């Protein structure tokens, strides 16, 4: 039969062993969560980089189309419809439209037709 001292000693050893196992389990769980989280962040970063490369490698072609001027239509309205990211801002787009159509004013005449540029990734 075991003495109270040896029973307490064995119980203390078991508690210590459980505590160490719980700490080890917590550390391993934290490492696993960190690894999985890092993998997800890395995968998202790679996906974003690949999308950027695809967008950079996409060839955009410049085309021209005619626009019939309706009542109250402005060059700003046309820029909203046809301008793309190739232009730094609306003013740059409008300046090009004015140059193409030899306009000296940004006023448009109802019933006239003007030529406007636009970009497309589709080869026509």
LINKARA-V523036 format. One record per residue. N is the residue number from 0. RES is the residue in one small letter. BURIAL is # if it has 9 or more other C-alpha atoms within 8 Angstrom, else .. Layout:
# LINKARA-V523036
((N RES BURIAL) (N RES BURIAL))
This chain:
# LINKARA-V523036
((0 x .) (1 x .) (2 x .) (3 x .) (4 x .) (5 x .) (6 x #) (7 x .) (8 x .) (9 x .) (10 x .) (11 x .) (12 x .) (13 x .) (14 x .) (15 x .) (16 x .) (17 x .) (18 x .) (19 x .) (20 x .) (21 x .) (22 x .) (23 x .) (24 x .) (25 x .) (26 x .) (27 x .) (28 x .) (29 x .) (30 x .) (31 x .) (32 x .) (33 x .) (34 x .) (35 x .) (36 x .) (37 x .) (38 x .) (39 x .) (40 x .) (41 x .) (42 x .) (43 x .) (44 x .) (45 x .) (46 x .) (47 x .) (48 x .) (49 x .) (50 x .) (51 x .) (52 x .) (53 x .) (54 x .) (55 x .) (56 x .) (57 x .) (58 x .) (59 x .) (60 x #) (61 x .) (62 x .) (63 x .) (64 x .) (65 x .) (66 x .) (67 x .) (68 x #) (69 x .) (70 x .) (71 x .) (72 x #) (73 x #) (74 x #) (75 x .) (76 x .) (77 x #) (78 x #) (79 x .) (80 x .) (81 x #) (82 x #) (83 x .) (84 x .) (85 x .) (86 x #) (87 x .) (88 x .) (89 x #) (90 x .) (91 x #) (92 x #) (93 x #) (94 x .) (95 x .) (96 x #) (97 x #) (98 x .) (99 x #) (100 x .) (101 x .) (102 x .) (103 x .) (104 x .) (105 x .) (106 x .) (107 x #) (108 x .) (109 x #) (110 x .) (111 x .) (112 x .) (113 x #) (114 x #) (115 x #) (116 x #) (117 x #) (118 x #) (119 x #) (120 x .) (121 x .) (122 x .) (123 x .))
